[in-house]
Amino acid sequence: MRYAFFPGCSLESTAWDFARSTQAVCQALGIEVEEIPGWVCCGSTPAHGTSASLALALPVFNLQKARAMGRPVLTACASCYARLRTANHAVRHDPKEKQRAARITNQPYDGSVEVHHILDVLVNHLGLDVVRAAVKRRLSGLKVACYYGCLLTRPPEVVAFDDAEHPTAMDRLVAALGAEPIDWPYKTECCGASLSMTHADIVSRLSHRLVAMARCAGAACIAVACPLCQVNLDMRQADARKNHGELPETPVFYITQLVGLALGLSPEQLGLNALSVRPDGLLEQLPMPVVSQQGMENCSCCCDAAAEEPRNRSRGTVPIFAAGGRENGTVPFGRAGGSR
């Protein structure tokens, strides 16, 4: 399985742990990813909200670069996924949009490059049987609220690889890891998204509502597949508790981090030190991974590098995993661009 990897701005800044865990999981499962050379921001919410031309041309420009690689696109950011898929849908179904994209980018594009989210690849392309067979550390007893948010399944005619209102792909993946996905009613409710920049009070209220409902339904943690969902539910828990009342500390994992833990990868390899709500107590309750002697000899754990990393997203620079020959580079926290 070979994909052109589109990281997007968030995965090269505040969501570096999503990038690291995605790369580590792909490597462990034999999914080959090569970063799209010279990729640019997909436009995310700013372009979509201010310029129809930019909202179309930016993702098309990246899709043209992926076409030259001869591979389908894999991305992890839900916003990037939505923008790339939306651009494909536009040029496939609207001749005027197709002409506009060609005029701005100075080359034709027909919407032929397939775009897949990492969740779609793990569940529907690689398959749950393969994932299940690769598990070395069953996440037994871990109750997980799978949170899809707004962008992974809607609008269904553009992005959905799952049911738009009651998706189950993440739940089935979590079950394949040995954990227990809990049934809860808010799995596709909005977290407030980029309103965190302009209306933090709304995001605080929505985040409190989501985390509280997850705990009420019996979850010990939440799994997400979107950088902005993760930061709103994780980093803003303290504000939500202060403004809206009691709220148990609840770790918010990227789904790739949970997959990586089940595959026997270390917390350092998965960037767990970036989580604002520490998951140490939960991890101590999980069984130890089953690792062969050969596996130990071939281990490429990044513990030494991780020991020097900051434990939060608010300062300094962090090492990142990136395809395309840029391993162990550094990027500043808070770089402009992206959805997070």
Secondary structure, DSSP 8 states (H G I E B T S, - for coil): -EEEEE-HHHHTTTTHHHHHHHHHHHHHTT-EEEE-TT-----HHHHHHH-HHHHHHHHHHHHHHHHHHTS-EEE--HHHHHHHHHHHHHHHH-HHHHHHHHHHHTS---S-S-EEEHHHIIIIIIIHHHHHHH-SS--TT-EEEE--TTTTT-STTTT-SS-SSS--HHHHHHHHTT-EE---TTTTS---GGGGGT-HHHHHHHHHHHHHHHHHTT-SEEEES-HHHHHHHHTTHHHHHHHH-------EEEHHHHHHHHTT--HHHHTGGG-SS--HHHHHTS------HHHHHT----HHHHTTS-SSSSSSEEEE--TTT-TTEEEETT-S-S--
